[in-house]
Amino acid sequence: MSSSSSNQSGHAPAVASSSRSPLTPSPGEPSSDDGLDIGNEELLADDPFSENNPLNESISFKRNKQKASPSQSFASRFLTSPFQNRSNSRQGSGSPSRSPQGILRAATPNTTLSYLNSASDPSASLQDSKDGSGLDWYVEGPGRRVGYDNLTAIDWIYEYSKERTRLRQLTTNNPGWVGQLKVFADSSQIWWILVATGVAVGGIAAGIDVASDWLGDIKTGVCSNVQDGGKFYLNRAFCCWETNTFAECHDWNTWAAAMGVGNAFGSYVIEYFFFICFSVLFASCASFLVIRFSSHAKQSGIPEIKTVLGGFVIRHFLGAWTLVIKSLGLCLAVASGMWLGKEGPLVHVACCCANLFMKLFDGINGNEARKRETLSAAAASGISVAFGAPIGGVLFSLEQLSYYFPDKTMWAAFVCAMVAAVTLHALDPFRTGKLVLFQVAYHSGWHAFELVPFAIIGIVGGLYGAMFIKLNMRVAAWRKSKSNPFQNKPLMEVMVVALITALISFPITFLRAQSSELVEYLFAECRDLEDDYLGLCKAGIANTGVIFTLLLSALIGFCLAVITFGLQIPAGILLPSMAVGALYGRVVGLIMEVWQQTYPNFIAFRACAAEPDVACVTPGTYAVIGAASALAGTTRMTVSIVVIMFELTGALTYVLPIMVAVMLSKWVGDAFGKRGIYESWIRFQGYPYLDNKDDTPVPDVPVAQIMTRFDDLVCITSTGHTISSLQDLLREHRFRGFPVVSSNHEATLLGYVSRTELQFALDSATSPTRGLPESTQCYFQHQPLADPSVTLDLRPWMDQTPITLSARSIFQITNDMFQKLGLRYIVFVDRGVLVGLMTKKDLWSVLNESEDGRVGRGGGVLREENAEREDEEGLLGHRRGLSLGESIASRDGEG
C-alpha cells in the first residue's frame, strides 16, 4: 500500500508507539498529579526560547558574516561547527550567543526557534526568510517533546540526554562560587526528597500499625475504664499492658461481657456476630474508598510499580489522592481479618510519598528517568518499615522492583530505608522497641540432621508458590469472564469474601488472630510465650490436635489468599504467604520435636545428647524457614528474602538453612513457570513490561518475519501536507506516531514524529496566538524557498535521530536493544530506506505469543490482518479494541 497519508487504503496500519490511550489533551488541560508526565504549559514555561524568557533576548539567529575575533583559535577559523549546515557552499549559520558574563552558550537539539510559537513576523530577525539553510542546525536531533500520554512508554535515551544537557548548561551558565553553590544545591535535591520520604513513610507505617491493631481488636472486644485506667482507644495489648496474661486483664471486655451475657453459648454467639459484622464493615469501607475515590489504590500496587519503573506512564497512580486512600484503606483492610497484608502496599505508599516530594524540585520532577531512579530508592523504605529490614528493603528494590539500579541508586535506597527504619523505631508503635510485631530472637542453633526437614520445607514452598500463582490467575480470569456474578459488583464481591473469611476464621483460633499476630506466635519459642492464648504450645496427646489444626489453617489460609488477592481492596500477598509458610513450617517442626522426644537415641539425634539442657528442635525456626520458602515460591526472590528473614530473627546461624529452603523453593517453583506472582499479574494486566534481567531465550527468527513492514505502515511524506490534511490523518488513525519518509516512491527515512508532538504543534499553529489557516503548507524537510511566516516547519517536533537497525538483523539483537536501552520503538532500514518498524508493545506481544508456540509459522503471520479496525495496542497486537488489562485469552484476528 502507499506510505503517504494522502493515499491510505483499508489495511490495518501500524501503531507507532507502545500502547493505547486517548488523544493528547489540549494545551490548556491541566497536567496530571502523578508527576509521571509533563504538561504542555509546563514544558513551554521551561522553554529557553519562549517569548517571556530572558535568555531569548541574548540569542540571535541573524545570518551575519562571522568575523574571526581575537579570542578565536586558529583552528576554529577553518573547522566547521557540528551545528552548522552540512552544505559548505551556503553562507551563514546560526551563531551561538554569549551570556552577559561572556561565556559561550551553545544551542542544543532540545531547543527551537521562538518564531515557531510566535505571532510576530519571523522575517524581522532573518536577513533572508526564504533561505533557511542557516537554520538547519537547531532542528537536527531528537526534536522537542511535549510530554507523555497516559499508558505510554518514556524515552530513556532522550531523558538522559536531556539531563546531561541540563547539567552542562547549569555549570556553564553559573561560573564561580555561586555556580558551585547552585550545582551543590541541584545535586542535593534527591537527598532532601529521600530523607523526607523516609520520615513520611515511617510515620505512615506507624499510624497504620496502631490503627489496624485497634480496629482489629475491636472485633473481639473493647477496652473500658475499670481498674487500670483503660480507655476505649487502646487495643488489647495496651489495655492489658500491666498484666501477664489476657485472662488476668479486667480492663478488656469481650462484647458478650460488655452486653452482660454470662452463659457460654450466648457469649459465643454474641462474639461471633460482632466479629462477622466488624469484619464485613471494615472490608466494605476499604473497598468503597478504592472504588469511589481512587481505583489505583487497589491490591498491592507492586506490579504497576515494576511497570512504572520500567518506563511506563500511569497517570494518577502515584498521586496524593491515591496515597490517602491507600493508607486509609490499608488500616481497614488489615483490620477486617481477610488474608492480605500491608507489606506490599507500603511500597506503593512509599513511592507516592516520594512522588509528592519530587514536585517541589524541578531538577528531578522534570526528568522522567531521574524520577524512576528516585522511586527505585524510595521503594526500599516501604519494605524497610514493613519487615523492619532496611538492608532487605534495598535488596528487594534491586531484585524485584527496579528496572535500572546503578550504584548511586543503591546508596540512595540505603539512606531512604535507614531513615524510614529510624523513624519507625523512634515512634515505636508497639512499645516493645521492635520495628515489627513478629520480630523474634532464638536461643539455640540447628543441627546437621535438620537440613533434611529444611529441604522438605523448601520443596513444599515451591509447590505452594506454583499452585498459588496458577489458581490465583484462574480466579482473576474468572473475575473477568461473564460467568462471574460479581463482574460489575466489586463491592459486593469484597463483602461476600469478607463474610466467608469471618465465618471460617472465628471457630479456628489460629485464623481468628490478625495475620501479623499469628506470624509472631508461630515464629516464637514456647519458652518466650507468657500467654499461650492460641493454644500453640500444648504437650502430650494434645499436640496432635495442634498439628491437625495448623494443617487445616494452612489449607484454609491458602484458599482464602487465592481468592482475596485481586479484589478491589488494598491487599498485599507477602504476609499471607509468610503466614501459610509459617503454619506448615511449624507443623514440620512439631513433628520433628515429637520424633526426637520419642526416640532420643535415634542415630540422627545423637548430636543432641551432648547438650541435654538445650532443646534439640526449635519449632519456631521451622516456621521462619517455612515463611521464607513460601515467599520464595510466590515471588521467586532469593537474596532479599534471606536478608529480610535474617534481619527479622537476628540469628546469623540460621542463614544457611534459610538459603537452602529458598534455593529449593525457587527451583521447584521455576519448574512450573518462571514468573512470580507479580510478573504473572503484569502479564495478565497486559502491561508492556520488558524484564531486562530475564534470560529466557527468544525465538531464533529473522526480525523481518516479525516486524510490521513498510506496506502496512502509515507514513507521512516530507512535503505535500497542510494543517488540515495532517489533522484529518490524526482523526482517521489513532496511532502513537508516524515514520516520516522523503516520498512515496523513494521512502528514505527522515525521522519519526510522535502523535503527541504533532498534535501539539498543529494546535499551537492554529491557536489565536499565531492564527495560521488550515490550508497552511507543512513540511518535515528543509525547504530553501519556504516562507516561515506562511508555512509550518515541523522539523523541530520530529525525531530525526531514531534508533535504527538493519532489516537483516535477527530478533535477538532487537530484543536486547529494547531491554537494555529502554527503547519505545526501533525503525528498520535498508540503505536508508524504510523497511519496517517495531514498538515496545510489539516485542512484548511477540515474547508472550512465543510461549504459546505461535511464532514462526511464516512471515508476517503475527501482524493484524483485520482491516475493519485500527490496531490499538501495538503493531502486532491481536486484542484490537480491548482496553488495557482485559483478559489475555480474548483475542481476534490471529491470522
Number of C-alpha atoms within 10 A of each C-alpha: 15 16 24 22 23 17 10 15 14 12 18 20 30 35 30 34 27 29 28 23 16 9 16 18 15 13 17 9 11 12 18 17 17 20 25 31 23 19 22 21 15 14 14 15 14 12 19 19 22 21 16 11 12 11 14 16 12 13 20 15 17 18 19 14 10 12 8 11 8 7 6 10 10 10 8 10 13 8 8 12 13 8 21 18 22 14 9 9 7 11 13 19 22 22 23 15 19 15 14 9 9 9 13 13 16 14 18 17 19 21 18 23 18 16 18 21 18 17 16 13 13 16 15 10 13 18 13 15 18 15 17 21 23 24 23 18 21 21 26 19 20 22 24 19 21 23 20 23 27 20 19 25 26 24 18 19 15 18 16 15 13 18 18 12 14 14 15 11 15 16 14 15 18 16 14 9 9 10 15 14 13 15 15 11 11 16 14 11 16 23 14 15 23 29 20 18 31 33 21 21 34 28 21 21 27 24 18 23 21 17 21 24 23 21 24 26 21 23 24 24 21 24 26 19 13 12 9 15 10 21 16 16 15 21 24 24 19 17 24 21 15 11 14 11 15 18 11 11 19 17 21 28 17 21 22 21 16 14 11 10 15 11 10 9 9 12 18 15 12 17 19 19 18 18 26 23 16 22 28 25 17 25 29 26 20 29 29 20 21 24 17 9 14 19 20 26 31 26 27 30 24 22 21 23 24 24 24 26 22 25 26 28 23 23 20 19 27 27 21 17 17 22 23 17 23 32 23 20 27 32 26 26 32 30 27 32 30 30 30 30 29 30 23 22 27 33 30 29 31 32 29 29 27 28 27 19 17 24 16 12 14 12 18 22 21 23 20 27 25 18 20 25 23 26 29 30 32 37 34 35 39 36 30 33 33 28 22 29 27 29 20 27 32 30 24 24 26 22 17 20 25 25 26 17 17 11 8 11 20 19 13 22 31 24 22 34 35 25 25 34 29 20 21 29 22 15 17 15 21 17 13 10 13 16 26 23 20 20 18 20 17 17 10 15 15 15 13 10 13 17 16 13 18 26 22 19 32 35 24 24 34 30 23 24 28 29 18 23 24 15 14 22 20 13 18 18 16 14 20 15 15 10 9 14 12 16 14 12 10 19 20 16 21 25 19 16 18 27 22 15 25 24 17 15 21 20 12 15 16 26 25 21 19 21 22 20 15 20 26 19 25 27 28 22 18 17 8 12 13 10 12 14 14 16 12 21 16 14 10 8 8 12 17 16 13 20 20 12 19 25 18 17 22 23 15 18 22 21 15 20 23 24 19 25 25 21 18 23 32 35 32 27 26 21 23 29 32 25 31 30 32 32 31 27 36 29 26 20 25 23 18 19 16 16 14 18 14 10 11 16 13 11 9 14 19 14 16 18 12 8 10 9 8 13 13 22 24 23 23 25 29 30 30 30 33 36 36 31 42 37 30 33 37 29 24 28 22 24 15 21 24 26 20 23 23 19 20 21 19 15 17 10 13 20 16 12 24 29 22 20 32 34 24 23 34 29 19 21 29 18 11 15 13 16 18 23 21 22 21 19 21 20 19 18 17 20 24 26 25 22 18 18 11 9 7 9 8 14 18 11 15 18 25 20 20 25 28 29 21 22 15 22 27 29 30 29 25 24 17 15 20 19 23 16 18 19 16 13 17 19 11 11 22 20 28 25 23 25 26 27 25 21 17 17 10 10 22 20 26 24 26 26 27 19 21 19 23 22 21 18 21 20 18 19 23 15 15 10 12 17 13 21 15 15 13 18 19 23 21 26 19 18 16 12 12 18 17 18 20 14 18 22 21 21 26 26 26 26 22 20 13 19 16 17 19 17 22 12 14 17 19 15 13 18 19 13 16 21 20 14 12 21 21 23 25 21 23 27 20 15 11 13 17 27 22 25 29 27 27 26 29 28 27 24 21 19 19 15 14 14 11 8 10 14 21 16 10 9 15 18 16 26 26 27 20 17 13 9 15 22 26 28 30 31 34 29 26 24 22 19 14 14 14 19 14 15 20 15 9 11 13 14 14 15 11
